[in-house]
Amino acid sequence: MFLEGSTLEIGLHREELRLSLLGKKGERLLTSAAAWEPHEIDGVETYTLLMIWPGIRALWRELSESYKAEFASPLEETQQFQIRGMGGGYMPFDPRLTALTAYRGAWDPCPEAAAALSDALGRPIDPAGALAHLWQAALAGEAYLPYVDFVTTLPGYVHWRLTGVRCVDAAAAARIFPLDETGNYDPALLRKFDALAAGKLPKPLRELLPLPLQKSAAAGKLRRESLRMLDPAGDVREGIPFLAPAED
């Protein structure tokens, strides 16, 4: 059974992981949620990948059971998906999709790195955003930096793994790096940053960052190779559209 106009929302919140099936007007039809808290690893409070995907799959299974009980049909399709969750934070990956460090959340900001970048660029940089974390890692000479291929947020990461699209919504992108009037990363400031970071990063910054998209813009589809990451039972269909991930 297909509910026209429905949205399956995956919520990654500070103390709660939540899946919600929303109706045409955004009303919650079904919800499955579980409490979760970051674990301390190497002195950093973090959510590990082993917490994220098993947690999502468990909630999908629970939501699917509720859907089947309500509609006498497996949960195979919705109108669209959207990832929603914690803003800020930092997740760097290499070209093989390997996480290079534990997720660093917005609750662990980098004020000194942000202040240095703000002075150098002439625009305020969010101390809890991914760029501040990246620059702090560069200043500290962290060993993984030569292998960085992509830097994103937690909602941006989950969206990317399910769709293959490296993006965040414009509000989340603006927390990473200043945008210009077109809604893209400011090219003049990107050039300033690249000159400042010469020799510290393997690529120009623009090639490391997610694409900024407008709120609720189309942002890829559920890939065949990602189905089991979401639904071990195999009921969900490939090709369901995603909206750009939104951050709280």
C-alpha positions as CSV (number, residue, x, y, z in Angstrom):
1,M,0.0,0.0,0.0
2,F,1.3,3.5,-0.9
3,L,0.2,6.5,1.1
4,E,0.1,9.4,-1.4
5,G,1.9,12.5,-0.2
6,S,3.6,10.7,2.7
7,T,7.1,11.4,4.0
8,L,9.3,9.0,5.9
9,E,11.4,11.2,8.2
10,I,14.6,9.8,9.9
11,G,15.4,12.0,12.9
12,L,18.8,12.0,14.4
13,H,18.4,14.1,17.6
14,R,20.6,14.8,20.6
15,E,19.0,12.2,22.8
16,E,16.6,10.4,20.5
17,L,16.7,8.5,17.3
18,R,13.2,8.6,15.6
19,L,11.5,7.4,12.5
20,S,8.2,9.1,11.6
21,L,5.7,8.5,8.8
22,L,4.2,11.9,8.0
23,G,0.9,12.6,6.1
24,K,0.3,15.1,3.4
25,K,0.1,18.0,5.9
26,G,3.0,16.9,7.9
27,E,0.9,15.2,10.6
28,R,2.6,12.2,12.3
29,L,0.8,9.0,11.3
30,L,3.2,6.5,12.8
31,T,6.4,7.0,14.9
32,S,9.0,4.7,16.3
33,A,11.7,6.2,18.6
34,A,14.4,5.1,21.0
35,A,16.6,7.0,23.4
36,W,20.3,7.2,22.5
37,E,23.3,9.0,24.0
38,P,26.8,9.6,22.8
39,H,29.6,7.3,24.0
40,E,33.0,8.6,25.0
41,I,35.8,7.5,22.7
42,D,39.3,9.0,23.0
43,G,38.0,11.8,25.2
44,V,35.3,12.7,22.7
45,E,31.5,12.2,23.1
46,T,30.4,10.6,19.9
47,Y,27.8,8.5,18.0
48,T,29.5,5.6,16.3
49,L,28.4,4.1,13.0
50,L,27.6,0.9,15.0
51,M,25.1,3.0,16.9
52,I,23.6,4.8,13.9
53,W,22.7,2.0,11.4
54,P,21.6,-0.8,13.8
55,G,19.5,1.9,15.5
56,I,17.9,3.0,12.3
57,R,17.2,-0.6,11.2
58,A,15.6,-1.5,14.5
59,L,13.3,1.4,14.3
60,W,12.5,0.7,10.7
61,R,11.5,-2.9,11.7
62,E,9.3,-1.5,14.5
63,L,7.7,1.1,12.2
64,S,7.1,-1.5,9.5
65,E,5.3,-3.7,12.0
66,S,3.1,-0.8,13.1
67,Y,2.4,0.0,9.4
68,K,1.4,-3.6,8.6
69,A,-0.9,-3.7,11.6
70,E,-2.5,-0.4,10.6
71,F,-2.8,-0.8,6.8
72,A,-2.6,-4.6,6.3
73,S,0.4,-4.2,3.9
74,P,4.2,-4.0,4.2
75,L,5.9,-0.7,4.2
76,E,7.3,-0.7,0.7
77,E,7.1,2.9,-0.4
78,T,6.5,6.5,0.6
79,Q,6.2,9.7,-1.5
80,Q,9.6,10.8,-0.2
81,F,12.3,10.5,2.5
82,Q,14.0,13.2,4.5
83,I,16.8,13.1,7.0
84,R,16.5,15.6,9.9
85,G,18.7,16.1,12.9
86,M,21.5,17.7,14.8
87,G,23.0,20.7,13.2
88,G,26.7,21.4,13.2
89,G,29.3,18.7,13.9
90,Y,31.9,17.0,11.8
91,M,32.4,13.7,10.0
92,P,35.4,13.3,7.6
93,F,35.7,10.4,5.2
94,D,38.3,9.0,2.8
95,P,37.6,7.9,-0.8
96,R,36.8,4.4,0.4
97,L,33.9,5.7,2.6
98,T,36.0,5.1,5.8
99,A,35.3,7.4,8.7
100,L,38.6,9.0,9.5
101,T,37.7,10.1,13.0
102,A,34.9,9.7,15.5
103,Y,31.9,12.0,14.9
104,R,32.5,15.3,16.6
105,G,29.3,17.0,17.6
106,A,28.2,20.6,18.0
107,W,28.4,20.1,21.7
108,D,32.2,20.1,21.4
109,P,33.0,23.3,19.5
110,C,36.3,24.7,18.3
111,P,36.2,28.4,19.3
112,E,39.9,29.2,18.8
113,A,39.9,27.7,15.3
114,A,36.7,29.5,14.4
115,A,38.0,32.8,15.7
116,A,41.2,32.4,13.6
117,L,39.2,31.6,10.5
118,S,36.7,34.5,11.1
119,D,39.6,36.9,11.3
120,A,41.3,35.5,8.2
121,L,38.2,35.4,6.1
122,G,36.4,38.5,7.4
123,R,33.2,36.6,8.0
124,P,32.0,34.7,11.1
125,I,32.7,31.0,11.2
126,D,30.5,28.8,13.4
127,P,32.7,27.2,16.1
128,A,30.4,24.2,16.1
129,G,30.4,23.8,12.3
130,A,32.4,21.3,10.3
131,L,34.9,23.8,9.0
132,A,35.9,24.9,12.5
133,H,36.5,21.2,13.3
134,L,38.4,20.7,10.1
135,W,40.6,23.7,10.7
136,Q,41.2,22.6,14.3
137,A,42.4,19.3,13.0
138,A,44.7,21.1,10.5
139,L,46.2,23.3,13.2
140,A,46.8,20.2,15.3
141,G,48.3,18.3,12.4
142,E,46.0,15.3,12.8
143,A,47.5,12.4,10.8
144,Y,44.4,11.6,8.8
145,L,44.1,14.9,7.0
146,P,46.0,13.9,3.8
147,Y,43.3,11.2,3.2
148,V,40.2,13.5,3.6
149,D,37.9,13.2,0.6
150,F,34.6,14.5,2.0
151,V,33.5,16.4,5.1
152,T,29.9,16.5,6.2
153,T,27.4,16.5,9.1
154,L,25.6,13.6,10.7
155,P,22.3,14.1,8.7
156,G,24.4,14.8,5.6
157,Y,26.3,11.5,6.2
158,V,23.1,9.4,6.5
159,H,21.6,11.0,3.4
160,W,24.8,10.4,1.4
161,R,25.0,6.7,2.3
162,L,21.4,6.1,1.3
163,T,21.4,8.2,-1.9
164,G,25.0,8.7,-2.9
165,V,24.4,12.5,-3.0
166,R,26.7,14.7,-1.0
167,C,24.5,17.6,0.1
168,V,23.0,19.5,3.0
169,D,20.3,22.1,3.0
170,A,21.3,25.8,2.8
171,A,20.9,26.5,6.5
172,A,23.3,23.6,7.3
173,A,25.7,24.7,4.6
174,A,25.8,28.2,6.0
175,R,27.0,26.8,9.3
176,I,29.9,25.1,7.5
177,F,31.0,28.0,5.3
178,P,29.6,31.4,4.3
179,L,27.3,31.4,1.3
180,D,26.9,34.1,-1.4
181,E,23.7,35.7,-2.7
182,T,23.1,32.7,-5.0
183,G,23.0,30.2,-2.1
184,N,26.4,28.6,-3.0
185,Y,29.7,28.8,-1.0
186,D,31.2,32.2,-1.5
187,P,33.9,31.7,-4.2
188,A,36.1,34.6,-3.1
189,L,36.2,33.3,0.5
190,L,36.9,29.8,-0.8
191,R,40.0,31.2,-2.6
192,K,41.0,32.9,0.6
193,F,40.7,29.7,2.6
194,D,42.6,27.6,0.0
195,A,45.5,30.1,0.1
196,L,45.4,29.9,3.9
197,A,45.3,26.1,4.0
198,A,47.9,25.5,1.3
199,G,49.7,22.3,2.1
200,K,47.4,21.3,4.9
201,L,44.5,19.7,2.9
202,P,44.6,17.3,0.0
203,K,42.0,19.2,-2.1
204,P,40.5,22.6,-2.6
205,L,37.9,23.1,0.2
206,R,35.0,23.2,-2.3
207,E,35.7,19.6,-3.3
208,L,35.5,18.5,0.3
209,L,32.2,20.0,1.2
210,P,28.6,18.9,0.6
211,L,26.5,20.7,-2.0
212,P,24.2,23.4,-0.6
213,L,20.6,22.9,-1.6
214,Q,17.5,24.9,-0.9
215,K,15.1,23.6,1.8
216,S,13.0,20.7,0.5
217,A,14.9,20.5,-2.8
218,A,15.0,17.1,-4.5
219,A,18.3,15.4,-3.5
220,G,18.7,12.0,-5.0
221,K,16.9,8.6,-4.6
222,L,17.2,5.5,-2.4
223,R,19.8,3.3,-4.1
224,R,19.5,-0.4,-4.6
225,E,22.8,-1.0,-2.8
226,S,21.6,0.9,0.3
227,L,18.3,-0.9,0.8
228,R,19.6,-3.3,3.4
229,M,21.2,-0.5,5.3
230,L,17.7,0.7,6.0
231,D,15.4,-2.4,5.8
232,P,16.8,-5.8,6.5
233,A,13.5,-7.5,5.5
234,G,13.9,-6.1,2.0
235,D,10.4,-4.7,1.6
236,V,11.3,-1.1,0.8
237,R,11.7,-0.3,-2.9
238,E,14.6,1.5,-4.5
239,G,14.2,4.8,-6.2
240,I,12.2,6.6,-3.6
241,P,13.0,10.4,-3.8
242,F,14.8,12.2,-1.0
243,L,14.5,15.8,0.0
244,A,17.7,17.7,1.1
245,P,18.6,16.8,4.7
246,A,17.4,19.4,7.2
247,E,19.2,20.2,10.4
248,D,17.8,21.5,13.7
